[in-house]
Amino acid sequence: MAIGLENVSVKKNDNLVLKNITFQDPGTGNWAITGPNGSGKSTFLDLLAGKIFPSGGQLTKDKTRKIVSVSRDYSFHRIVGSAYQYYQQRYNAYDAEVGPTLYEVLQNQVLPIGTVDPASVDLPPLAHSPEKVAETAARFRVSHLLGRKVTSLSNGETRRSLLTYWFLQDPDVILLDNPFSGLDVQSRSELKEVIESLSDVQVYLVADKKDIPSNFQQALRFYNGELVFSGPVKNLPEETRPEIADLKAKLSHIRDLHPGALPDFHTALKLAGIRVNYGSKEVLTDIHWEVRKGECWAVLGPNGSGKSTLMSLLTADNPQAYRNEIYLFDRRRGTGESIWDIKKRIGFVSPELHLFFHKLTPVWKVAGSGFFDTMGLFRKLNEEQMTLVDTYLRLFGIEHLKEKRLDQLSSGQQRMVLLVRALVKNPQLLVLDEPCQGLDHNQMVFFRETLNEIVISQQKTLIYITHYAEEIPGCVNRKLYLDEGRVVRVEEPSPLG
């Protein structure tokens, strides 16, 4: 038996997160792992990887088999170190130029941060032969990326590059936690094809049922810390879907959360001929776009099309905003306002924010930091602010997590907390970049409908970035399509209705 669990339980900080799990894997065939957020899927992978140990029961593993776990944030942070990976870095031209290339990372040739003379640094020998790197890179379709800085890679490129890195370690088993999350249709298809080609390694994959590759015959389903299904993929039970009508009835009180005056601006955003480049690479080219008060837009496009870079200009995270003609709330950027003047009027969520928020922070402090736009809570909340935090946590069904640290939550639960953080201050403009990334289907539907009610009842202006049409709330009736840094299509309702 390659892996065996007999009545295994796992506790985290006195919380039982896996309960009496019994499972046997003979060491052949791939396993798909499904279940809602917070059901124990990621904890199960951590158990297999040896990152945590059973609190009860017995776990046996074949010690001759090498198990590698691909970081679930799907970044190079764990490999190249935090010095090269930090919030806002991807928008800083200089830092993007000094980061390591993919080939350097694969070969363990990463220079210490701040190195002035590379020749003065004694690096270890190459980790692999150039031929092995070339062969593996071709297998995972990243040969053309070997000379690129890892900080410049799109989400889909990063996923395949990380698989290349870990496959070079000659594993017997690879653990993948939601690798398709946040990828466009083409990138998901390419990654699925790559995983389907892995015939010489066993794969454990956490994914939605619709994303399970064709070479997976066996599946597990977790619910509330229990293993409720183990059997053929074709026999996986369907998930229950929430009733939208019932959900809207429960959200009827949202309009009372922030009574008071409506925003006093005409144009939330105006871009006039925007260009952003890093060295010779132009990321955005001649972008013209206007968002008026109360409008709701979806921004669509494949990975690497420039969507997140465009959003960074709006949220004061990109220094190139000051060399472009950008108007926010009827005022041109760079005319005396601080970044905090801008941020206080915008509620923002992005994969980068999720990645770099301090994971030891209690939930209520993460949510409360939204009042001050800081990466942590450094002031005392007043009674009204604390009441709003409690109200929003209850609205999103996560009030029971209030005192827990961010690292004690599933990735989907963490994302819900950051969504609360974006909403508590009653922002005039909501900029949500892949807000449902990491949420299971039911959580996605719940968030979509809750957001829709908030936007309509509070007359908010919304910019919503996603790859998935089903995630777009009903209030959105305008769409901007980007591809290769250019606006390729704009859809707006007819003035005649």
C-alpha positions in Angstrom: 0.0 0.0 0.0 1.6 3.3 -1.1 -0.6 5.5 1.1 -3.0 4.3 3.8 -5.1 6.2 6.3 -7.0 4.3 9.0 -9.5 6.4 11.1 -7.2 9.5 10.7 -8.3 12.8 12.3 -6.5 16.1 12.1 -6.8 19.0 14.5 -5.7 22.6 13.9 -5.7 24.8 17.0 -8.2 22.5 18.7 -10.5 22.5 15.7 -11.2 19.1 14.2 -10.7 19.6 10.4 -10.5 16.0 9.3 -12.6 13.3 11.0 -12.0 9.6 10.9 -10.6 9.4 7.4 -10.0 5.9 6.0 -8.4 5.6 2.6 -6.1 3.3 0.7 -4.1 4.1 -2.4 -2.2 1.2 -4.0 0.1 3.7 -5.8 -1.5 3.5 -9.2 -3.9 5.9 -10.9 -4.7 9.5 -10.4 -7.1 10.9 -7.7 -9.4 13.8 -8.1 -10.5 15.5 -4.9 -13.7 17.5 -4.7 -15.9 19.2 -2.1 -17.0 22.7 -1.0 -14.6 25.3 0.5 -13.6 24.5 4.1 -14.4 20.8 3.7 -10.8 19.5 4.3 -9.5 19.0 0.8 -6.3 21.2 1.3 -5.7 19.7 4.7 -5.8 16.2 3.2 -3.1 17.2 0.7 -1.0 18.7 3.5 -1.3 15.4 5.3 -0.1 13.4 2.3 2.8 15.9 1.8 3.9 15.5 5.4 3.3 19.1 6.3 0.9 18.1 9.1 0.5 15.0 11.1 -2.6 13.0 12.3 -4.1 13.9 15.7 -5.6 10.4 15.8 -5.6 7.2 13.8 -2.8 5.8 11.7 -1.1 7.1 8.5 1.3 4.9 6.5 3.3 5.9 3.4 5.8 4.2 1.2 8.9 6.2 2.2 10.7 5.3 -1.1 8.1 7.3 -3.0 8.9 11.1 -3.4 5.9 13.3 -2.9 6.0 17.0 -4.0 3.4 19.6 -3.3 3.0 22.5 -5.7 2.4 25.7 -3.7 -1.3 26.4 -3.6 -0.8 30.1 -4.2 0.8 29.2 -7.6 3.6 31.7 -7.3 7.4 31.4 -7.1 7.4 33.0 -3.7 8.3 29.8 -1.9 11.1 29.0 -4.4 12.9 32.3 -5.0 12.2 33.9 -1.6 10.1 36.8 -0.4 12.7 39.4 -1.5 11.6 38.9 -5.1 7.9 38.6 -4.4 5.9 41.3 -2.7 2.7 43.2 -3.2 2.8 45.8 -6.0 6.1 44.3 -7.4 4.6 43.2 -10.7 3.8 46.8 -11.5 7.3 48.2 -10.8 9.4 48.3 -13.9 12.8 48.2 -12.2 12.0 45.3 -9.9 10.6 43.3 -12.8 13.9 43.7 -14.6 16.1 42.5 -11.7 14.1 39.4 -10.9 15.4 35.9 -11.9 14.5 34.3 -15.2 12.6 31.0 -15.4 15.7 29.2 -16.5 17.7 30.6 -13.5 15.0 29.4 -11.1 14.8 25.9 -12.7 18.6 25.7 -12.4 18.8 27.1 -8.8 20.8 30.1 -10.1 18.9 32.9 -8.3 21.1 35.8 -7.3 20.7 37.3 -3.9 18.5 40.4 -4.0 20.5 43.6 -4.5 23.5 41.9 -6.2 25.4 44.5 -8.2 28.1 42.3 -9.7 26.8 38.8 -10.6 30.4 37.6 -11.2 31.2 38.1 -7.6 28.6 35.6 -6.4 29.5 31.9 -6.1 26.3 30.1 -7.2 25.9 26.4 -6.7 26.3 24.1 -9.7 23.5 23.8 -12.2 20.7 21.7 -10.7 20.0 19.8 -13.9 21.6 19.2 -17.2 20.6 21.8 -19.9 19.2 18.9 -21.9 16.9 17.8 -19.1 15.7 21.3 -18.6 15.0 21.7 -22.3 13.2 18.4 -22.6 11.0 19.1 -19.5 10.3 22.7 -20.6 9.1 21.4 -23.9 6.9 18.9 -22.2 5.1 21.6 -20.2 5.1 24.0 -23.1 7.3 26.7 -21.5 10.4 26.5 -23.7 9.6 30.0 -25.0 9.5 31.4 -21.4 12.9 30.2 -20.2 14.5 33.7 -20.7 11.5 35.6 -19.1 11.5 37.0 -15.6 9.3 34.9 -13.4 7.5 38.1 -12.2 6.4 38.8 -15.7 4.6 35.5 -16.4 0.8 35.3 -16.7 -1.2 33.0 -14.4 -1.3 30.2 -17.0 2.4 30.5 -17.8 3.2 30.5 -14.1 1.2 27.3 -13.5 3.0 25.4 -16.3 6.3 26.8 -15.2 5.8 25.6 -11.6 4.9 22.1 -12.9 8.2 22.2 -14.8 10.1 23.1 -11.7 8.6 20.3 -9.6 8.7 17.7 -12.3 12.5 18.3 -12.6 12.7 17.1 -9.0 11.8 13.6 -10.2 8.7 13.0 -8.1 6.7 9.9 -7.9 3.6 11.8 -6.7 2.5 15.5 -7.4 -0.1 17.2 -5.3 -2.1 20.0 -7.0 -4.6 22.2 -5.2 -7.0 24.0 -7.5 -4.5 24.7 -10.4 -7.3 25.8 -12.8 -8.6 28.6 -10.6 -8.1 32.1 -12.2 -7.2 30.8 -15.6 -8.9 31.7 -18.9 -10.5 29.1 -21.1 -7.4 28.6 -23.3 -5.0 28.4 -20.3 -7.3 25.9 -18.5 -7.4 23.8 -21.7 -3.6 23.9 -22.1 -3.0 23.0 -18.4 -5.5 20.2 -18.5 -3.7 18.7 -21.6 -0.4 18.9 -19.8 -1.8 17.1 -16.7 -3.3 14.5 -19.0 0.1 13.8 -20.5 1.6 12.9 -17.1 1.7 9.2 -17.4 4.9 8.6 -15.4 3.8 10.3 -12.2 0.8 9.9 -9.9 -1.3 13.0 -9.4 -3.6 14.1 -6.6 -5.7 17.0 -7.9 -8.2 19.3 -6.1 -10.6 20.6 -8.7 -14.2 21.1 -9.6 -15.9 18.1 -11.2 -16.1 19.9 -14.6 -12.3 20.4 -14.6 -11.2 16.9 -13.9 -8.9 15.6 -16.7 -9.7 12.5 -18.7 -6.9 10.4 -17.2 -8.5 10.5 -13.7 -10.6 7.5 -12.9 -10.9 7.7 -9.1 -12.3 10.5 -7.0 -12.7 11.6 -3.4 -15.3 14.0 -2.0 -15.0 15.8 1.3 -17.7 17.5 3.3 -17.4 19.2 6.7 -14.1 17.3 7.3 -15.4 13.9 6.4 -14.7 11.7 3.4 -18.2 11.2 2.1 -17.4 9.5 -1.3 -14.6 7.4 -2.7 -15.1 5.8 -6.0 -15.1 6.2 -9.8 -15.2 9.8 -11.1 -18.3 9.0 -13.2 -20.2 8.2 -9.9 -19.3 11.5 -8.2 -22.5 13.0 -6.7 -23.7 16.4 -8.1 -23.5 19.4 -5.8 -26.7 21.0 -4.6 -27.3 24.4 -6.0 -28.7 27.3 -3.9 -32.1 28.7 -4.7 -31.6 32.3 -6.0 -35.1 33.4 -4.9 -34.6 32.3 -1.3 -31.2 33.9 -1.3 -32.5 37.3 -2.5 -35.1 37.3 0.3 -32.4 36.8 2.8 -30.5 39.8 1.4 -33.4 42.3 1.5 -31.9 44.3 4.4 -28.6 45.2 2.6 -29.9 48.6 1.5 -30.0 49.7 5.2 -26.3 49.0 5.8 -25.0 52.5 4.7 -27.7 55.1 4.8 -26.7 58.6 3.9 -25.7 60.8 1.0 -24.8 59.4 -2.4 -21.4 59.9 -4.1 -20.8 63.5 -5.4 -19.0 62.8 -8.7 -19.9 62.5 -12.3 -17.1 60.3 -13.8 -15.5 57.6 -11.7 -12.8 56.9 -14.3 -11.5 58.3 -17.6 -8.5 57.0 -19.4 -7.1 58.9 -22.4 -4.6 57.1 -24.6 -3.1 55.0 -21.8 0.2 53.3 -22.4 2.2 51.1 -20.0 5.5 49.4 -20.9 8.2 47.5 -19.1 11.4 47.9 -21.1 10.6 47.1 -24.7 7.4 45.2 -23.8 4.2 47.3 -24.1 1.6 45.9 -21.8 -1.1 48.4 -22.5 -1.5 50.4 -25.7 -3.7 53.4 -26.4 -6.5 52.6 -23.9 -9.5 55.0 -24.0 -12.2 54.2 -21.5 -14.8 56.1 -19.4 -16.8 54.8 -16.5 -19.6 57.2 -15.2 -21.1 57.2 -11.8 -23.4 54.2 -11.3 -22.2 52.2 -14.3 -21.4 48.6 -13.9 -18.7 47.1 -16.2 -17.1 43.7 -16.7 -13.5 43.7 -18.0 -12.8 40.5 -20.0 -9.8 39.0 -21.8 -7.3 36.1 -21.7 -4.5 35.8 -19.1 -1.8 38.3 -20.0 -4.1 40.6 -21.8 -3.4 43.5 -19.5 -6.5 43.4 -17.2 -4.7 43.5 -13.9 -2.2 46.1 -15.0 -5.1 48.3 -16.1 -6.7 47.9 -12.6 -3.4 48.7 -10.9 -3.5 52.2 -12.6 -6.9 52.8 -11.0 -5.9 51.7 -7.4 -2.7 53.7 -7.2 -0.5 50.6 -7.2 1.3 51.3 -10.5 3.9 54.2 -10.7 3.3 54.6 -14.4 -0.1 56.1 -13.6 1.5 59.5 -13.2 2.9 59.6 -16.8 -0.6 58.9 -18.3 -3.7 60.9 -18.6 -6.0 59.4 -15.9 -9.0 61.0 -14.2 -10.5 59.5 -11.1 -13.6 61.0 -9.5 -13.5 64.0 -11.9 -9.9 64.8 -11.0 -6.7 64.2 -12.9 -4.2 61.9 -11.3 -1.0 63.7 -10.2 -2.6 67.0 -9.3 -1.9 66.9 -5.6 -3.9 63.9 -4.3 -2.2 61.2 -2.3 -2.6 57.5 -3.0 -4.7 57.3 0.2 -7.1 59.9 -1.1 -7.7 57.6 -4.0 -7.8 54.3 -2.1 -10.3 55.5 0.5 -12.9 55.9 -2.3 -12.2 52.5 -3.9 -13.1 49.0 -2.6 -10.6 46.6 -4.1 -9.9 42.8 -4.3 -7.3 41.0 -6.4 -5.3 37.7 -6.4 -2.2 39.7 -5.4 -3.9 41.2 -2.4 -4.9 37.7 -1.4 -1.4 36.3 -1.9 0.4 38.9 0.2 -2.0 39.7 3.1 -0.4 38.6 6.4 -1.8 35.1 7.1 -1.5 35.4 10.9 -3.9 38.3 11.1 -7.3 37.6 12.8 -10.3 37.7 10.5 -11.9 40.7 12.2 -8.7 42.7 11.8 -8.4 41.8 8.1 -11.9 43.0 7.6 -11.4 46.1 9.7 -8.3 47.1 7.8 -10.6 48.0 4.9 -11.5 51.2 6.7 -7.9 52.4 6.4 -6.7 50.6 3.2 -3.8 49.1 5.0 -2.3 45.6 4.9 -3.2 45.0 8.5 -5.1 46.9 11.3 -2.9 49.5 13.1 -5.7 51.6 14.6 -8.5 50.8 17.0 -11.9 50.5 15.4 -14.7 52.6 16.8 -18.1 51.1 17.8 -19.7 51.9 14.4 -16.8 50.4 12.5 -16.8 47.2 14.6 -20.6 46.9 14.2 -20.2 47.1 10.4 -17.4 44.4 10.5 -19.7 42.1 12.4 -22.7 42.9 10.1 -20.8 42.1 7.0 -19.2 38.9 8.4 -22.7 37.8 9.3 -24.0 38.8 5.9 -21.4 36.6 4.2 -22.0 33.7 6.6 -18.5 33.8 8.1 -19.2 35.4 11.5 -18.1 32.2 13.2 -14.6 32.7 11.8 -14.3 36.2 13.3 -11.5 35.3 15.8 -9.6 32.9 13.6 -6.4 33.7 11.9 -6.4 34.0 8.1 -4.1 30.9 7.8 -6.7 28.8 9.7 -9.2 29.3 6.9 -9.6 27.6 3.5 -8.6 29.7 0.5 -12.3 30.3 -0.3 -13.0 31.5 3.2 -9.9 33.8 3.0 -11.3 35.3 -0.2 -14.7 36.0 1.4 -12.9 37.8 4.3 -11.1 40.0 1.8 -14.4 40.7 0.0 -15.8 41.9 3.3 -12.7 44.1 3.7 -13.5 45.8 0.4 -17.1 46.6 1.3 -17.1 47.7 4.9 -16.1 51.3 4.2 -18.9 51.8 1.7 -16.6 52.6 -1.2 -17.9 54.8 -4.1 -16.2 52.5 -6.6 -15.7 48.7 -6.4 -12.8 47.3 -8.4 -13.0 43.5 -8.1 -10.2 41.6 -9.9 -11.2 37.8 -10.1 -13.1 38.1 -6.8 -14.5 34.6 -7.0 -11.2 32.9 -7.5 -11.0 30.1 -5.0 -14.7 30.0 -4.2 -16.7 26.8 -4.8 -19.9 27.1 -7.0 -22.3 27.7 -4.1 -20.1 30.4 -2.6 -19.7 32.0 -6.0 -23.5 32.2 -6.5 -23.9 33.5 -3.0 -21.3 36.2 -3.5 -22.6 37.1 -7.0 -26.1 37.7 -5.8 -25.0 39.5 -2.6 -22.8 41.8 -4.6 -25.7 42.4 -7.1 -28.0 43.5 -4.3 -25.3 45.7 -2.7 -24.5 47.5 -6.0 -28.2 48.0 -6.9 -29.5 49.1 -3.5 -26.5 51.4 -2.7 -26.1 52.6 -6.3 -22.4 51.8 -6.5 -20.1 52.0 -9.5 -18.6 48.6 -10.3 -15.7 47.3 -12.4 -15.6 43.5 -12.4 -12.8 41.5 -13.9 -13.3 37.8 -14.5 -12.8 34.9 -17.0 -16.1 33.3 -16.3 -19.4 34.7 -17.6 -21.4 32.9 -14.9 -19.7 34.9 -12.2 -20.8 38.3 -13.6 -23.6 39.8 -11.4 -26.9 40.8 -13.1 -26.3 44.5 -12.6 -23.4 44.5 -15.1 -24.6 45.7 -18.5 -21.4 47.0 -20.0 -18.3 45.1 -21.1 -14.7 46.0 -22.1 -12.7 43.3 -23.9 -8.9 43.4 -23.8 -6.4 41.3 -25.8 -2.6 41.8 -25.9 -2.9 45.1 -24.1 -5.5 46.7 -26.5 -9.2 47.3 -26.3 -10.7 45.0 -28.9 -14.4 45.5 -28.2 -16.8 47.5 -26.1 -20.4 46.6 -25.4 -22.8 49.1 -24.0 -26.6 49.2 -23.8 -28.4 51.0 -26.6 -29.4 54.5 -25.7 -32.9 53.6 -26.9 -33.0 50.8 -24.3 
